[in-house]
Amino acid sequence: MNHGSHVLDVDRHPSTRIANIAVKCALIVSFVIAIGFEPSTVEGKAMGFRAPLFLAPVVVVPVLARLRRWDPYPHTADALLAAPFLIDTLGNLLGIYDEYPRTDDVLHALNWVLLVGAFHAFRFRNVPDRRDATLLGYGFGAITIVWWEILEWAVSEDGFGGAGGLALTYEDTVGDLFLSSTGGLIGSIIAVRWLGPRLHGRR
């Protein structure tokens, strides 16, 4: 039997609200530094192009929550959605991508764990059903990495937003597709178990 989704309890917890606010504030501050002070670590990283896309969740989720009168507020989904953008931004800002070449591989997997977690955190608020949930999350993760790679390629080709530093190769793209989709599968499995409906018994 289904007895409601655990994500609602997580959303109500005070620590989830604090974590959400911290993630979003850190994301805003990171872009203020990256764009306002233009450190050498972000040269050619198209930070101007990334800003509206990466900062969109900071505005969009609260607006949707208010318009749709979500109660409790979706702190879990909000934080999980913003976290990959924060991690990627910090990786560029701190020069971690340049210093440690494997960082991109690690974060492609990790960020898709979080992104698919956000997908389930939103979904389980309205659909307290585990059936096919893991595959749905996996599919969502796979689709988003395909479009992310297409977007990266397009930006790199025309240099929009100063993206001349994006050295993309076929091998890199295929690797990103594999790592992100695999991270999405892992994130889907974790989120379904942690955020999904409680199963107290089956016939």
NULORO-792245 format. One line per 10 residues: number of its first residue (from 1); for each residue y, x, z of N, C-alpha, C. Coordinates in steps of 0.2 Angstrom, whole numbers, plus 5000, padded with zeros to 4 digits. Example, Ala and Ser with C-alpha at 12.3 -4.5 7.8 and 13.67 -1.06 7.14 Angstrom:
<sites>
1> 4972/5066/5039/4978/5062/5039/4984/5066/5039 ~ 4989/5064/5035/4995/5068/5036/5000/5064/5039 $
</sites>
This chain:
<sites>
1> 4994/5004/5000/5000/5000/5000/5006/5004/5000 ~ 5012/5002/4997/5018/5005/4997/5022/5003/5003 ~ 5025/5007/5006/5029/5005/5012/5036/5008/5012 ~ 5039/5009/5006/5046/5011/5005/5046/5019/5004 ~ 5051/5021/5001/5051/5029/4999/5054/5033/5005 ~ 5052/5038/5006/5054/5043/5011/5061/5045/5010 ~ 5063/5046/5004/5069/5048/5002/5075/5045/5005 ~ 5074/5038/5007/5079/5034/5010/5080/5037/5017 ~ 5075/5039/5021/5075/5042/5027/5079/5049/5027 ~ 5077/5053/5022/5080/5059/5021/5088/5058/5020 $
11> 5090/5054/5016/5097/5052/5015/5101/5051/5021 ~ 5097/5047/5025/5101/5045/5032/5102/5051/5037 ~ 5098/5056/5036/5098/5061/5041/5105/5065/5041 ~ 5108/5066/5046/5115/5070/5046/5114/5077/5043 ~ 5109/5080/5044/5109/5087/5041/5109/5087/5033 ~ 5106/5081/5030/5106/5081/5023/5113/5080/5020 ~ 5117/5076/5024/5124/5075/5022/5128/5082/5023 ~ 5127/5086/5028/5130/5092/5029/5128/5097/5023 ~ 5122/5097/5022/5119/5101/5016/5122/5100/5010 ~ 5123/5093/5008/5126/5091/5002/5133/5093/5002 $
21> 5137/5092/5007/5144/5094/5007/5145/5101/5006 ~ 5141/5105/5009/5141/5113/5009/5140/5115/5002 ~ 5135/5112/4998/5133/5114/4992/5139/5113/4987 ~ 5141/5107/4987/5147/5105/4983/5153/5109/4984 ~ 5155/5110/4990/5161/5114/4992/5160/5121/4989 ~ 5154/5124/4990/5152/5131/4988/5153/5131/4980 ~ 5151/5126/4977/5151/5126/4969/5158/5126/4967 ~ 5162/5122/4970/5169/5121/4968/5173/5128/4969 ~ 5172/5131/4975/5175/5137/4977/5173/5143/4972 ~ 5166/5143/4970/5164/5148/4965/5167/5147/4959 $
31> 5169/5141/4956/5172/5141/4950/5179/5142/4950 ~ 5182/5141/4956/5189/5143/4957/5190/5151/4957 ~ 5185/5154/4960/5185/5161/4959/5184/5164/4952 ~ 5179/5161/4949/5176/5163/4943/5182/5162/4937 ~ 5185/5157/4937/5190/5155/4932/5197/5158/4934 ~ 5199/5157/4941/5205/5159/4943/5206/5166/4944 ~ 5201/5170/4946/5202/5177/4946/5198/5181/4941 ~ 5194/5178/4937/5191/5181/4932/5188/5188/4933 ~ 5183/5188/4938/5180/5195/4939/5176/5197/4933 ~ 5175/5204/4933/5171/5207/4927/5164/5204/4926 $
41> 5161/5202/4932/5154/5200/4931/5153/5193/4927 ~ 5159/5190/4926/5158/5183/4922/5161/5184/4915 ~ 5163/5190/4913/5165/5191/4906/5160/5189/4901 ~ 5162/5185/4896/5157/5183/4891/5152/5178/4893 ~ 5153/5175/4899/5148/5170/4902/5150/5163/4901 ~ 5155/5162/4897/5157/5155/4895/5159/5151/4902 ~ 5162/5154/4907/5163/5150/4913/5168/5144/4912 ~ 5172/5145/4907/5177/5139/4905/5173/5133/4902 ~ 5168/5135/4898/5164/5129/4895/5159/5126/4901 ~ 5157/5131/4905/5152/5128/4910/5155/5124/4915 $
51> 5161/5125/4917/5165/5122/4922/5164/5114/4922 ~ 5166/5111/4917/5166/5103/4917/5159/5101/4917 ~ 5154/5104/4914/5147/5102/4914/5144/5103/4921 ~ 5146/5109/4924/5143/5111/4931/5146/5107/4937 ~ 5152/5105/4936/5156/5102/4941/5155/5094/4940 ~ 5153/5092/4935/5152/5084/4934/5149/5081/4939 ~ 5143/5083/4942/5140/5080/4948/5144/5079/4954 ~ 5149/5083/4955/5153/5083/4961/5157/5077/4960 ~ 5159/5074/4954/5163/5068/4954/5158/5062/4952 ~ 5154/5063/4947/5150/5057/4944/5146/5054/4950 $
61> 5142/5058/4954/5138/5054/4959/5141/5050/4964 ~ 5147/5053/4967/5150/5049/4972/5153/5042/4968 ~ 5156/5043/4962/5159/5037/4959/5153/5032/4958 ~ 5147/5034/4955/5142/5029/4954/5140/5026/4961 ~ 5139/5030/4966/5137/5028/4972/5142/5022/4975 ~ 5148/5023/4974/5153/5018/4976/5153/5012/4972 ~ 5152/5013/4965/5152/5007/4961/5146/5003/4962 ~ 5140/5006/4963/5134/5003/4964/5132/5001/4971 ~ 5137/5003/4976/5136/5002/4983/5130/5004/4986 ~ 5128/5011/4984/5122/5013/4986/5122/5014/4994 $
71> 5117/5012/4997/5117/5013/5005/5109/5014/5007 ~ 5108/5020/5010/5113/5025/5011/5115/5029/5005 ~ 5120/5033/5006/5123/5037/5001/5117/5042/4998 ~ 5116/5043/4992/5111/5048/4989/5112/5055/4991 ~ 5113/5057/4997/5114/5064/4998/5109/5069/4996 ~ 5102/5067/4996/5097/5071/4994/5097/5073/4986 ~ 5098/5067/4982/5099/5068/4975/5105/5072/4973 ~ 5110/5070/4977/5117/5073/4975/5116/5081/4976 ~ 5114/5083/4982/5113/5090/4984/5108/5094/4979 ~ 5103/5091/4977/5098/5094/4973/5100/5094/4966 $
81> 5104/5090/4964/5107/5090/4957/5113/5095/4956 ~ 5117/5096/4962/5122/5101/4962/5119/5108/4963 ~ 5114/5109/4967/5111/5116/4969/5109/5120/4963 ~ 5106/5118/4957/5105/5123/4952/5111/5125/4949 ~ 5116/5121/4948/5123/5124/4945/5126/5129/4950 ~ 5125/5128/4957/5128/5133/4961/5124/5139/4961 ~ 5118/5139/4961/5114/5145/4960/5115/5149/4954 ~ 5116/5146/4948/5117/5149/4942/5124/5152/4942 ~ 5129/5148/4945/5136/5151/4945/5136/5157/4950 ~ 5133/5157/4955/5133/5163/4960/5129/5169/4957 $
91> 5124/5167/4953/5121/5173/4950/5125/5176/4945 ~ 5129/5173/4942/5134/5176/4937/5140/5179/4941 ~ 5142/5176/4946/5148/5178/4949/5147/5184/4953 ~ 5141/5185/4956/5139/5191/4960/5136/5196/4956 ~ 5135/5195/4949/5132/5200/4945/5125/5201/4946 ~ 5122/5196/4949/5114/5197/4950/5110/5197/4943 ~ 5113/5193/4939/5109/5192/4932/5109/5199/4929 ~ 5115/5203/4929/5116/5209/4926/5112/5215/4930 ~ 5112/5214/4936/5109/5219/4940/5101/5219/4940 ~ 5099/5213/4940/5092/5212/4941/5090/5207/4935 $
101> 5087/5210/4929/5086/5206/4923/5081/5201/4924 ~ 5076/5201/4929/5071/5196/4930/5074/5190/4934 ~ 5080/5190/4936/5084/5185/4939/5084/5178/4935 ~ 5085/5179/4929/5085/5173/4924/5079/5170/4924 ~ 5073/5173/4924/5066/5170/4924/5065/5166/4931 ~ 5067/5170/4936/5065/5167/4943/5069/5160/4944 ~ 5076/5161/4942/5080/5155/4943/5079/5149/4938 ~ 5076/5151/4932/5074/5145/4927/5069/5141/4931 ~ 5064/5144/4934/5059/5141/4937/5062/5137/4943 ~ 5065/5140/4947/5068/5138/4954/5073/5132/4952 $
111> 5077/5133/4948/5082/5127/4946/5079/5121/4944 ~ 5073/5122/4940/5070/5116/4937/5066/5112/4943 ~ 5064/5116/4948/5061/5113/4954/5066/5108/4957 ~ 5072/5111/4958/5077/5107/4961/5080/5101/4957 ~ 5080/5102/4950/5083/5097/4946/5078/5091/4945 ~ 5072/5093/4945/5067/5087/4944/5066/5084/4951 ~ 5067/5088/4957/5068/5085/4963/5073/5080/4964 ~ 5079/5081/4960/5085/5077/4960/5083/5070/4956 ~ 5079/5071/4951/5077/5065/4947/5073/5061/4951 ~ 5068/5063/4955/5064/5059/4959/5068/5056/4965 $
121> 5073/5060/4968/5077/5057/4973/5081/5051/4971 ~ 5083/5051/4965/5086/5045/4962/5081/5040/4961 ~ 5076/5042/4957/5071/5037/4955/5068/5033/4961 ~ 5066/5037/4966/5062/5033/4972/5067/5029/4976 ~ 5073/5029/4975/5078/5025/4979/5077/5017/4976 ~ 5075/5017/4970/5074/5010/4966/5067/5009/4964 ~ 5063/5014/4964/5056/5013/4961/5051/5016/4966 ~ 5049/5012/4971/5044/5014/4976/5037/5014/4974 ~ 5036/5018/4969/5029/5018/4965/5028/5025/4963 ~ 5022/5028/4966/5020/5035/4964/5016/5035/4957 $
131> 5014/5029/4954/5010/5030/4948/5014/5033/4943 ~ 5011/5038/4940/5013/5042/4934/5020/5046/4936 ~ 5022/5046/4942/5028/5049/4944/5028/5056/4943 ~ 5023/5060/4944/5022/5067/4943/5023/5068/4936 ~ 5020/5065/4931/5021/5066/4924/5028/5064/4922 ~ 5031/5059/4924/5037/5057/4923/5042/5063/4924 ~ 5042/5065/4930/5046/5071/4932/5045/5077/4928 ~ 5039/5078/4926/5037/5084/4922/5040/5083/4915 ~ 5040/5077/4912/5043/5076/4906/5050/5076/4906 ~ 5053/5074/4911/5061/5074/4912/5063/5082/4912 $
141> 5059/5086/4916/5061/5093/4916/5060/5096/4909 ~ 5055/5095/4906/5053/5098/4899/5059/5096/4894 ~ 5061/5089/4894/5066/5087/4890/5073/5091/4891 ~ 5075/5091/4898/5081/5094/4900/5081/5102/4898 ~ 5076/5105/4898/5076/5112/4896/5077/5113/4889 ~ 5074/5109/4885/5074/5109/4878/5082/5108/4876 ~ 5085/5103/4879/5092/5102/4877/5096/5107/4880 ~ 5095/5110/4886/5099/5116/4888/5098/5122/4884 ~ 5092/5123/4881/5092/5129/4877/5096/5128/4870 ~ 5095/5122/4868/5099/5120/4862/5107/5121/4863 $
151> 5109/5119/4868/5116/5119/4870/5118/5127/4871 ~ 5114/5131/4874/5115/5138/4875/5116/5141/4868 ~ 5111/5139/4864/5111/5142/4857/5117/5140/4853 ~ 5119/5134/4853/5125/5132/4850/5131/5135/4852 ~ 5132/5136/4859/5138/5139/4862/5138/5147/4860 ~ 5132/5150/4860/5132/5157/4859/5134/5158/4851 ~ 5132/5153/4847/5133/5154/4840/5140/5154/4838 ~ 5144/5150/4841/5151/5149/4839/5156/5153/4844 ~ 5153/5155/4850/5157/5159/4855/5161/5155/4859 ~ 5160/5148/4859/5164/5143/4862/5165/5145/4870 $
161> 5171/5145/4872/5171/5146/4880/5170/5154/4881 ~ 5170/5158/4876/5169/5165/4878/5162/5167/4879 ~ 5158/5164/4875/5150/5165/4877/5147/5170/4873 ~ 5151/5175/4871/5149/5181/4867/5144/5185/4870 ~ 5144/5184/4877/5139/5189/4881/5132/5186/4882 ~ 5131/5180/4879/5124/5177/4879/5120/5180/4874 ~ 5116/5185/4876/5111/5188/4871/5105/5184/4871 ~ 5104/5179/4866/5098/5175/4866/5093/5178/4861 ~ 5087/5178/4862/5082/5180/4858/5076/5174/4858 ~ 5072/5174/4853/5067/5170/4852/5062/5170/4858 $
171> 5060/5176/4860/5056/5177/4866/5059/5175/4872 ~ 5066/5176/4873/5069/5173/4879/5069/5166/4879 ~ 5070/5163/4874/5070/5155/4873/5064/5152/4875 ~ 5058/5155/4872/5052/5153/4873/5050/5154/4881 ~ 5052/5159/4883/5050/5161/4890/5054/5156/4895 ~ 5060/5154/4893/5064/5149/4897/5061/5143/4897 ~ 5058/5141/4891/5055/5134/4890/5049/5134/4895 ~ 5045/5139/4895/5039/5139/4899/5040/5139/4906 ~ 5045/5143/4908/5046/5144/4916/5050/5138/4918 ~ 5054/5135/4915/5058/5129/4917/5053/5123/4917 $
181> 5049/5122/4912/5045/5116/4912/5039/5117/4918 ~ 5037/5123/4919/5032/5124/4924/5036/5123/4931 ~ 5042/5125/4932/5046/5124/4938/5047/5116/4939 ~ 5048/5113/4933/5048/5106/4934/5042/5102/4936 ~ 5036/5105/4934/5030/5102/4936/5029/5103/4943 ~ 5031/5109/4946/5030/5110/4953/5035/5106/4957 ~ 5041/5106/4955/5046/5101/4958/5044/5094/4958 ~ 5041/5092/4953/5039/5085/4953/5033/5084/4958 ~ 5028/5088/4958/5023/5087/4963/5026/5087/4970 ~ 5030/5092/4972/5033/5092/4978/5037/5086/4980 $
191> 5041/5084/4975/5046/5078/4976/5042/5072/4977 ~ 5037/5071/4973/5033/5065/4974/5029/5064/4981 ~ 5027/5070/4983/5024/5070/4990/5029/5069/4996 ~ 5035/5073/4995/5040/5073/5000/5045/5067/5000 ~ 5047/5065/4994/5052/5059/4994/5049/5053/4992 ~ 5043/5052/4990/5040/5046/4987/5038/5041/4993 ~ 5035/5036/4991/5033/5030/4995/5028/5033/5000 ~ 5028/5030/5006/5023/5032/5011/5016/5028/5009 ~ 5011/5031/5009/5005/5028/5008/5000/5027/5014 ~ 5000/5021/5017/4997/5021/5024/4990/5019/5023 $
201> 4988/5017/5017/4981/5015/5016/4980/5012/5009 ~ 4974/5013/5007/4972/5011/5000/4965/5007/5001 ~ 4964/5002/4996/4958/4999/4995/4954/5002/4990 $
</sites>
